[in-house]
Amino acid sequence: MHRLRTLLLLVAMAANLFAGQQDGITQSEWHGYERLDFVVSGQPAILIIPKEAAPGKPWLWRAEWFGDRHGPQVALALLKRGWHYAYINASDRYGSPEAMRIFDAFYRRLTAEHGLAPKVVLEGFSRGGLYAFNFAADHPDRVAALYLDAPALDLKSWPGYRSARWPEVAARYGLTLAEMETARVSPLDRIKPVAEAGIPIIGVSGDADNIVRLEENLGVLAARYREAGGLIEVILKPGAGHSPHSLEDPAPVVDFILRHARR
């Protein structure tokens, strides 16, 4: 009898240990919404589920810096409207082809297994701008809109240029340091396919950002994108630096996305 009670106790403990886990998915909560954690291409991934999905299952994808410290205001507003919210950790790959392969696998997983919309709105915050824009340039048919916040869009303007990190960046792109000097791999070099696809862009930046400078990144994109016939709206935060990201009231960004995102 003692052995039976011990066995039952062990079974109960195992059940508690694996509660909320199935098929490699761990369930928890994020801001009152169901959170699923799983792995894609060896990388940790997250999907936040709305209380009731909007028709067509639209979704917002944070390209980098998931979490409460990095301006989740737009995501929370869209979750209330039935949007899903997604993230996969491809950090320290700088929007490179390697990162894009991880993004491709993640996109395929969410659209095939979770039935999310074939076109996604991508959030590119800071270095995440490299990821979001390059994914749109690689797969313009998969992107409904871009929300870029203090985005790095030129690798040579990014603070890591010619730093101790620069050889790692070159290696991620499969290029030598010499080749990186002339390679056209930054988002600002890849505007044409995004503009030709008619992908609308909303950008936010502090006009005193001395880390990812407005005049070398989002400002250049805005001028070139309009010249190419693309739709871009830029919201400036007077006197603001690189962070905090987003807007205290995210309504202007949310309204832009709801008006212009083509799903």
C-alpha positions in Angstrom: 0.0 0.0 0.0 2.9 2.3 0.9 4.5 1.7 -2.5 1.1 2.4 -4.3 0.8 5.7 -2.5 4.4 6.6 -3.4 3.7 5.7 -7.1 0.6 7.8 -7.1 2.4 10.7 -5.6 5.2 10.5 -8.2 2.6 10.4 -11.0 0.9 13.5 -9.5 4.2 15.3 -9.3 5.0 14.4 -12.9 1.6 15.7 -14.0 2.1 19.0 -12.2 5.6 19.3 -13.6 4.4 19.0 -17.2 1.1 20.8 -16.7 0.6 23.3 -19.6 3.1 21.4 -21.8 2.2 19.4 -24.8 3.9 18.7 -28.1 6.8 20.8 -27.0 4.6 23.8 -26.2 4.6 25.4 -22.8 1.5 27.4 -21.8 1.5 30.4 -19.5 0.1 34.0 -19.4 1.2 37.4 -20.7 -0.8 40.5 -19.7 -3.8 38.3 -19.2 -3.5 36.5 -22.5 -2.5 32.9 -23.2 1.2 32.6 -24.0 2.7 29.7 -25.9 6.4 29.0 -25.8 8.0 26.6 -28.2 11.1 26.1 -30.4 11.5 26.6 -34.1 14.8 26.0 -35.9 16.4 25.6 -32.5 15.3 29.1 -31.4 12.9 30.0 -28.6 9.6 31.3 -30.0 6.5 32.9 -28.5 2.9 33.3 -29.6 0.4 35.4 -27.6 -3.3 34.4 -28.2 -6.1 37.0 -28.1 -9.3 36.3 -26.2 -11.1 36.0 -29.5 -9.3 36.0 -32.8 -10.3 38.7 -35.3 -11.6 37.5 -38.7 -8.7 36.2 -40.8 -6.4 35.9 -37.8 -4.3 39.0 -38.3 -1.0 39.1 -36.4 1.8 41.4 -35.3 5.4 40.1 -35.2 8.0 41.6 -33.0 11.3 41.2 -34.9 13.5 41.9 -31.9 13.4 42.8 -28.2 10.3 41.1 -26.9 9.0 42.1 -23.4 7.6 44.9 -21.3 10.8 47.0 -21.3 10.6 47.5 -25.1 7.3 49.3 -25.7 4.5 46.7 -26.0 1.8 49.3 -26.3 0.8 48.6 -29.9 0.8 44.9 -29.3 -1.5 45.2 -26.3 -3.8 47.4 -28.2 -4.0 45.0 -31.1 -4.4 42.0 -28.9 -7.6 43.7 -27.5 -8.8 43.8 -31.1 -8.2 40.1 -31.7 -4.8 40.1 -33.2 -2.2 37.5 -32.4 1.3 38.6 -31.3 4.5 36.6 -32.2 8.2 36.6 -31.6 11.2 34.4 -32.3 14.7 35.0 -30.9 17.1 35.4 -33.7 19.3 37.9 -31.8 22.9 38.7 -32.8 22.2 37.7 -36.4 21.7 41.3 -37.5 19.0 40.7 -40.1 21.4 38.4 -42.0 20.4 35.6 -44.4 20.8 33.2 -41.4 18.3 35.2 -39.5 15.9 35.3 -42.5 16.0 31.5 -42.6 14.9 31.3 -39.0 12.2 33.9 -39.8 11.0 31.9 -42.8 10.7 28.7 -40.7 8.8 30.6 -38.0 6.4 32.2 -40.5 5.7 28.9 -42.1 5.0 27.3 -38.7 2.5 30.0 -37.6 0.6 30.2 -40.9 0.5 26.4 -41.4 -0.1 25.1 -37.8 -1.9 28.1 -36.2 -3.7 29.4 -39.3 -2.5 32.9 -39.0 -3.0 35.4 -41.9 -0.7 35.0 -44.9 0.3 38.6 -44.5 1.8 39.9 -41.2 2.6 43.3 -39.7 6.2 43.4 -38.6 7.5 45.5 -35.7 11.2 46.6 -36.1 12.5 48.2 -33.0 16.1 49.5 -32.9 18.3 46.7 -34.4 15.0 44.9 -35.1 14.6 47.2 -38.1 17.3 45.2 -39.9 15.3 42.0 -39.5 11.8 43.5 -40.2 12.8 45.3 -43.4 15.0 42.6 -44.8 12.2 40.0 -44.3 9.8 42.4 -46.2 12.4 42.7 -48.9 12.8 39.0 -49.2 9.1 38.2 -48.9 7.0 41.2 -49.8 4.0 38.9 -50.5 4.0 38.0 -46.8 4.0 41.5 -45.3 0.9 43.6 -44.7 2.7 46.6 -43.2 5.8 47.6 -41.3 6.0 49.4 -37.9 9.5 50.7 -37.5 10.5 52.3 -34.1 13.9 54.0 -33.8 15.0 51.5 -36.5 18.5 50.6 -37.5 18.3 50.6 -41.3 22.0 51.1 -42.3 24.6 48.7 -40.9 27.2 51.4 -41.3 25.2 53.8 -39.2 24.6 51.2 -36.6 26.9 51.6 -33.5 28.4 48.1 -34.1 30.0 49.3 -37.3 33.8 48.9 -37.1 33.5 47.9 -33.4 34.7 44.6 -32.0 31.3 43.2 -33.1 31.8 44.1 -36.8 33.7 40.9 -37.7 30.8 38.9 -36.3 28.3 40.9 -38.4 30.3 40.2 -41.5 30.5 36.5 -40.7 26.7 36.3 -40.2 26.3 37.8 -43.7 28.9 35.3 -45.1 31.1 38.2 -46.2 34.7 39.4 -45.5 35.3 42.7 -43.8 36.4 44.1 -47.2 33.2 42.8 -48.9 31.1 44.3 -46.2 32.3 47.8 -47.1 30.6 47.6 -50.5 27.9 45.0 -49.9 24.4 46.3 -50.4 22.7 44.3 -47.7 21.3 47.0 -45.4 17.5 47.8 -45.6 18.3 51.2 -47.2 19.8 49.3 -50.1 16.7 47.1 -50.4 13.9 49.6 -50.7 12.8 48.8 -54.2 11.0 45.4 -53.6 9.2 46.8 -50.6 8.0 49.9 -52.3 7.0 48.0 -55.4 4.9 45.7 -53.3 3.0 48.7 -51.9 3.8 47.8 -48.3 2.8 50.8 -46.0 5.2 51.9 -43.3 4.7 53.7 -40.1 7.8 55.0 -38.4 8.5 56.5 -34.9 11.7 58.1 -33.8 13.0 60.6 -31.3 14.6 63.5 -33.1 17.5 63.5 -30.5 18.3 59.9 -30.9 22.2 59.7 -30.9 22.3 55.9 -31.0 20.4 55.2 -34.1 20.3 58.6 -35.7 17.1 59.7 -37.4 18.9 61.5 -40.2 20.9 58.4 -41.1 18.2 55.8 -40.8 14.4 56.5 -40.7 14.8 59.9 -42.3 16.7 58.5 -45.2 14.1 55.7 -45.6 11.2 58.2 -45.6 12.8 60.3 -48.4 13.7 57.4 -50.6 10.5 55.5 -50.0 8.3 58.4 -51.0 10.5 59.0 -54.0 9.9 55.3 -55.0 6.2 55.9 -54.7 5.7 54.1 -51.3 3.5 55.1 -48.5 5.3 56.0 -45.3 4.2 58.1 -42.3 6.8 59.3 -39.7 5.9 60.3 -36.1 8.7 62.4 -34.4 9.1 62.6 -30.6 10.6 66.1 -30.0 13.7 66.0 -27.7 13.4 62.2 -27.3 16.4 59.8 -27.5 16.6 56.2 -28.5 14.4 54.9 -25.8 11.8 54.4 -24.4 10.3 53.0 -27.6 6.8 53.4 -28.9 4.3 56.1 -27.8 2.5 56.4 -24.5 -0.7 56.5 -26.5 -0.2 54.0 -29.3 -3.5 55.1 -31.1 -1.7 56.8 -34.1 0.3 53.7 -34.9 -2.6 51.3 -34.3 -4.9 53.4 -36.4 -2.4 53.4 -39.3 -2.0 49.7 -39.1 -5.8 49.1 -39.1 -6.3 51.5 -42.0 -3.5 50.4 -44.2 -2.4 46.8 -43.5 -3.5 44.7 -46.4 -4.1 41.1 -45.3 
